[in-house]
Structure formats: C-alpha cells, structure tokens
Amino acid sequence: MEEDPDTYRILKLRAEILELGSAIRQLQREGLDDAAAQLLIARKRAQLEHLVKANAAGRPP
C-alpha cells in the first residue's frame, strides 16, 4: 500500500517538530540560546498548518 505524499510530509513535519521541541527544552535546561531553534520550530509549525489545511481542502499545497 502506497502512502499519500502529503500524508508522508505531514508525518515528517510532525516528527521534526517533536525533535525540535526536545532540543529547545534541552537548550533551555542548559541555559543556552534557543532563538534559532524557536524560529525553526515556528516555521515548521506554519508549514504543517498550511499542508494540513491544503490537504483537507483537497488542494495541492
């Protein structure tokens, strides 16, 4: 069974967001700057939101 490419991208983005969240928490625990990771996670969340909305509407992103 083949997966829909959009479904794969959604799952991949969710996994990346989880990893970034973990990295941010670790940086915060160690008292290090997490600004770059915060920016990246915001971008990934926006990409995910756009992809989910486009997929729900039946349009290509």
Secondary structure, 3 states (H helix, E strand, C coil): CCCCHHHHHHHHHHHHHHHHHHHHHHHHHCCCCCHHHHHHHHHHHHHHHHHHHHHHHCCCC
